[in-house]
């Protein structure tokens, strides 16, 4: 379980939100991660503040993960010091048209971040990037084919399915994802 600390609450500081996440560990024993959603896109903090957050998170026995969009901001040298303070990078592809280059961009992320940086691959079932609506069945199948390969070969350590508004909808992207997940148990 990961607790996101990037949100629209402007009444609390970044470090206060870190402390709230840490305090949740007492009530949620399966909490393992403090999650920095959209971090490199719109929520970056000064390096010293991120370093302090990392120290607090690690002292609590948690890890810190941050979201990076492979097809939005790409891989910027200026992001590398912050990325190196994270324990995991959650790599996402905002636009379904980017799914066709997913494997190459994930491999480029490994090269950029270093082979020892754990990656989680984010999978959208809803198209937020270019045509609000469900990801098409064909695009979902293509995304899952690449994700399965990258998971099997160890390039990524896990997958994150982003359901938001679609998880209970009867649409191909959701149905295909659910069936794919079920098939892994066989």
C-alpha positions as CSV (number, residue, x, y, z in Angstrom):
1,X,0.0,0.0,0.0
2,X,1.3,3.4,-0.9
3,X,0.1,6.7,0.5
4,X,0.2,9.7,-1.9
5,X,1.2,13.0,-0.4
6,X,0.8,15.1,-3.5
7,X,-2.6,16.6,-3.6
8,X,-4.5,19.9,-3.7
9,X,-4.2,20.5,0.0
10,X,-2.4,23.9,0.1
11,X,-2.8,24.3,3.9
12,X,-0.1,21.7,4.8
13,X,3.5,21.8,3.7
14,X,5.2,18.9,1.8
15,X,7.0,17.7,5.0
16,X,3.8,17.9,7.0
17,X,2.2,15.6,4.4
18,X,5.2,13.3,4.7
19,X,4.6,13.1,8.5
20,X,0.9,12.4,8.0
21,X,1.8,9.5,5.7
22,X,4.3,8.1,8.2
23,X,1.7,8.4,10.9
24,X,-0.7,6.3,8.9
25,X,1.6,3.3,9.2
26,X,0.3,2.7,12.7
27,X,-3.3,2.3,11.3
28,X,-2.2,0.6,8.1
29,X,0.4,-2.1,8.8
30,X,0.7,-2.9,5.1
31,X,1.7,0.6,4.2
32,X,5.1,0.4,2.6
33,X,5.5,3.5,0.5
34,X,5.1,7.3,0.5
35,X,4.1,8.1,-3.0
36,X,4.9,11.4,-4.9
37,X,2.4,11.5,-7.7
38,X,3.1,13.7,-10.7
39,X,6.3,14.7,-8.9
40,X,8.6,15.5,-11.9
41,X,5.7,17.1,-13.8
42,X,4.3,19.5,-11.3
43,X,5.2,18.8,-7.7
44,X,9.0,19.0,-7.5
45,X,10.4,20.2,-4.2
46,X,13.9,21.7,-3.4
47,X,16.5,18.9,-3.2
48,X,17.2,19.5,0.5
49,X,13.5,19.2,1.3
50,X,13.3,16.0,-0.6
51,X,16.4,14.7,1.2
52,X,14.7,15.5,4.5
53,X,11.6,13.7,3.4
54,X,13.6,10.6,2.4
55,X,15.4,10.6,5.8
56,X,12.0,10.7,7.6
57,X,10.4,8.1,5.3
58,X,13.4,5.7,5.8
59,X,13.5,6.2,9.5
60,X,9.9,5.0,9.6
61,X,10.8,1.9,7.6
62,X,9.0,3.1,4.5
63,X,10.3,3.8,1.0
64,X,9.6,6.7,-1.3
65,X,8.3,6.4,-4.9
66,X,7.9,9.2,-7.4
67,X,6.0,9.4,-10.7
68,X,7.8,10.2,-13.9
69,X,6.0,10.5,-17.3
70,X,8.1,9.0,-20.1
71,X,6.2,10.8,-22.8
72,X,5.5,14.2,-21.1
73,X,8.6,15.6,-19.5
74,X,10.9,12.8,-20.7
75,X,14.2,12.3,-19.0
76,X,15.8,15.6,-18.0
77,X,19.3,15.7,-16.5
78,X,18.0,18.3,-14.0
79,X,15.6,15.6,-12.6
80,X,18.3,13.1,-11.9
81,X,19.4,14.3,-8.4
82,X,15.8,14.1,-7.2
83,X,15.2,10.8,-8.9
84,X,18.3,9.3,-7.1
85,X,16.8,10.2,-3.7
86,X,13.7,8.0,-4.5
87,X,13.6,4.3,-3.9
88,X,11.3,3.6,-6.8
89,X,10.3,5.4,-9.9
90,X,6.8,4.8,-11.2
91,X,7.0,5.3,-15.0
92,X,3.9,6.3,-16.8
93,X,2.8,6.9,-20.4
94,X,0.2,9.7,-20.5
95,X,-0.8,9.3,-24.2
96,X,-2.0,6.0,-25.6
97,X,-0.1,6.8,-28.9
98,X,3.1,6.5,-26.7
99,X,2.3,2.9,-25.9
100,X,3.9,1.9,-29.2
101,X,7.3,3.2,-27.9
102,X,6.8,2.0,-24.3
103,X,9.5,-0.7,-24.3
104,X,12.2,1.5,-25.8
105,X,11.3,4.4,-23.4
106,X,11.4,2.1,-20.4
107,X,14.8,0.8,-21.4
108,X,16.0,4.4,-21.9
109,X,14.7,5.2,-18.4
110,X,16.7,2.3,-17.0
111,X,19.8,3.7,-18.8
112,X,19.1,7.2,-17.6
113,X,18.2,6.4,-14.0
114,X,20.7,3.6,-13.6
115,X,20.2,-0.2,-13.7
116,X,19.9,-0.4,-9.9
117,X,16.9,2.0,-9.8
118,X,13.7,-0.1,-9.3
119,X,10.9,0.8,-11.8
120,X,7.2,0.2,-11.6
121,X,5.3,0.6,-14.8
122,X,2.1,2.5,-14.7
123,X,-0.8,1.3,-16.9
124,X,-3.7,3.5,-17.8
125,X,-7.1,2.1,-18.6
126,X,-8.5,5.6,-19.1
127,X,-7.1,8.0,-21.7
128,X,-6.5,11.3,-19.9
129,X,-3.9,12.5,-22.4
130,X,-5.5,13.0,-25.8
131,X,-9.1,12.2,-26.1
132,X,-10.8,11.8,-22.7
133,X,-12.3,8.3,-22.6
134,X,-11.4,4.6,-22.1
135,X,-8.2,3.4,-23.7
136,X,-9.2,1.3,-26.7
137,X,-9.1,-2.5,-26.4
138,X,-6.3,-2.7,-29.0
139,X,-4.2,-0.2,-27.1
140,X,-4.8,-1.9,-23.8
141,X,-3.7,-5.3,-25.3
142,X,-0.6,-3.7,-26.7
143,X,0.2,-2.0,-23.4
144,X,-0.3,-5.3,-21.5
145,X,1.9,-7.2,-24.0
146,X,4.8,-4.9,-23.4
147,X,4.2,-4.7,-19.7
148,X,4.1,-8.5,-19.4
149,X,7.4,-8.8,-21.2
150,X,9.1,-6.1,-19.1
151,X,7.8,-7.7,-15.9
152,X,8.9,-11.2,-16.9
153,X,12.4,-10.1,-17.9
154,X,12.8,-8.1,-14.7
155,X,13.1,-4.7,-16.4
156,X,10.3,-3.5,-14.2
157,X,9.6,-4.8,-10.7
158,X,5.8,-4.4,-10.8
159,X,2.8,-2.9,-12.5
160,X,0.4,-0.2,-11.3
161,X,-3.1,-0.3,-12.8
162,X,-4.6,3.2,-12.8
163,X,-8.4,2.8,-12.7
164,X,-9.5,6.2,-11.3
165,X,-13.0,6.5,-12.8
166,X,-13.0,3.4,-15.0
167,X,-12.4,0.4,-12.7
168,X,-16.0,-0.6,-12.5
169,X,-17.0,0.3,-16.0
170,X,-17.9,-2.3,-18.6
171,X,-15.4,-1.1,-21.2
172,X,-12.8,-3.1,-23.2
173,X,-9.7,-1.6,-21.4
174,X,-11.0,-2.6,-18.0
175,X,-12.3,-6.0,-19.0
176,X,-9.1,-6.9,-20.8
177,X,-7.0,-5.7,-17.8
178,X,-9.1,-7.7,-15.3
179,X,-8.9,-10.8,-17.5
180,X,-5.1,-10.4,-17.9
181,X,-4.6,-10.0,-14.2
182,X,-6.8,-13.1,-13.5
183,X,-4.7,-15.1,-16.1
184,X,-1.6,-14.5,-14.1
185,X,-2.9,-16.7,-11.3
186,X,-3.2,-19.6,-13.6
